[in-house]
Amino acid sequence: MYDLAIIGAGPAGATLARAMGRQMKVLLIDKRENLAAGSPGKCCGGLLAPDAQKMLARMGVALPREVLVGPQIFAVRAIDLAAGRERFYQRFYINIDRGKFEQWLISLVPPAVEIRLGCRLTGLKGDSGSYRLCLYRSGGRETVQARAVVGADGASSAVRRLAFPDTPGPRRYLALQEWLQAGEALPHFSAIFDPAITDFYAWTIPKGETLLLGAALAPGKDAAAKFTLLKEKLEPYGYRLKRVIRKESALILRPRPGKIFTGRESILLIGEAAGWISPSSAEGLSYAFAGALLAAKALSGGLPAAAAAYRKLAAPLFRNILLKNMKAPFIYNPLLRRLIMGSGLASMEIDLECPFRNN
Ligand SMILES: Cc1cc2nc3c(=O)[nH]c(=O)nc-3n(C[C@H](O)[C@H](O)[C@H](O)COP(=O)(O)OP(=O)(O)OC[C@H]3O[C@@H](n4cnc5c(N)ncnc54)[C@H](O)[C@@H]3O)c2cc1C
């Protein structure tokens, strides 16, 4: 019997395993086979925002150089396609290789933790501190037992679905991303807004020799058509989006505080499985780390009441999501956005003709 079974070895699960691995008998599983070596990583923009940087500092770790990917950039280009307006704003992201970042986080998990990759949770039964988990591996099925279970299995969490079918999750978007061969090194990230495409946003991020183009779209039959429309509308802004190297997709959540669910008894949800992600920017890494650390604190206080303790500890995180919801209309309401971008508030001038810009 394990003390703790963690489902999902992404940023939230790996962080919790690192925090608990020396105190308890921990099992960490992930359905991805190649998570520890050479995988391109989860479909993600791979930007480490200041809040996520702060969490890494609180965790007492510093990023190894191998995780970084060029170019490191200091401006975001906001483009309102419907209004035909654009502005630049100073930003402090770190550009990372998501696959290498995940592998580095797993390398920090203590050796005492049993890690099983290529292993998917398919069933979860039991209560009051004794749970039976059905796991599927290419070799066959197996059942393990644990006194506590943590769902760190992302936006389409199996733990949430199996253990708490009565708790519908936050609003879902389908994120489509294309990796494109970049014509020139663009000196900015971009955030693109257009209600004809999505009520959330789209983005471009330079990654080494490639350009990442992504969009969070309403799920449905016309998502692919909306992505094509986005590409057409971006051409006049100087983006060369023809040579596609790779395509990927993932669900992305946009929560209100009431749709975040942290668990019950000794089953806890962390990271996007709980719904922790910014509804205004889709930044999720800082929430993955923060939730994992709060869950670790709650679990250390005793397994039977861990979920209740975690929910209490997470009060500031709930408030944070509420504030992000209040901020969202200033970015996503077309009229307010037009006013703010029109005013030039907090924007900066960029000399696009500067002869040194690609050096
Ligand atoms: C397109 C896109 C771009 C994004 N860009 C950024 C960004 O630039 N910066 C940022 O901060 N955030 C970004 N996010 C959000 C961020 O990726 C997530 O919030 C973050 O990865 C959540 O971490 P997590 O550990 O909770 O879940 P995940 O990273 O999703 O990890 C969940 C893990 O669980 C595993 N799993 C799932 N189901 C099972 C199962 N049944 N059994 C076993 N294992 C399972 C998965 O294989 C996965 O490894 C982006 C999201 C998307 C979709």
The ligand as a Gaussian input file, in Angstrom:
#p B3LYP/6-31G(d) Opt

LIG

0 1
 C       -1.444000      25.607000     -25.843000
 C       -1.118000      25.940000     -24.413000
 C       -0.167000      26.904000     -24.149000
 C        0.184000      27.197000     -22.810000
 N        1.193000      28.098000     -22.576000
 C        1.571000      28.350000     -21.313000
 C        2.692000      29.195000     -21.047000
 O        3.371000      29.672000     -21.961000
 N        3.012000      29.458000     -19.750000
 C        2.290000      28.921000     -18.708000
 O        2.609000      29.221000     -17.539000
 N        1.250000      28.092000     -18.936000
 C        0.881000      27.770000     -20.202000
 N       -0.148000      26.896000     -20.429000
 C       -0.805000      26.246000     -19.278000
 C        0.088000      25.141000     -18.727000
 O        0.578000      24.323000     -19.775000
 C       -0.693000      24.263000     -17.750000
 O       -1.462000      25.064000     -16.901000
 C        0.252000      23.414000     -16.909000
 O        0.974000      22.523000     -17.738000
 C       -0.546000      22.622000     -15.890000
 O        0.317000      21.729000     -15.239000
 P       -0.269000      20.384000     -14.624000
 O        0.887000      19.653000     -14.048000
 O       -1.447000      20.697000     -13.798000
 O       -0.868000      19.565000     -15.880000
 P       -0.164000      19.043000     -17.196000
 O        1.049000      19.810000     -17.516000
 O       -1.243000      18.973000     -18.218000
 O        0.291000      17.565000     -16.796000
 C       -0.664000      16.556000     -16.591000
 C        0.045000      15.214000     -16.740000
 O       -0.881000      14.174000     -16.419000
 C       -0.737000      13.122000     -17.323000
 N       -2.007000      12.387000     -17.376000
 C       -3.201000      12.838000     -17.833000
 N       -4.150000      11.893000     -17.685000
 C       -3.547000      10.815000     -17.114000
 C       -3.994000       9.523000     -16.720000
 N       -5.275000       9.131000     -16.870000
 N       -3.099000       8.662000     -16.172000
 C       -1.790000       9.019000     -16.021000
 N       -1.311000      10.239000     -16.372000
 C       -2.177000      11.133000     -16.913000
 C       -0.358000      13.810000     -18.644000
 O        0.331000      12.926000     -19.512000
 C        0.514000      14.960000     -18.160000
 O        1.888000      14.647000     -18.153000
 C       -0.505000      26.560000     -21.743000
 C       -1.485000      25.601000     -22.017000
 C       -1.776000      25.269000     -23.329000
 C       -2.795000      24.190000     -23.611000

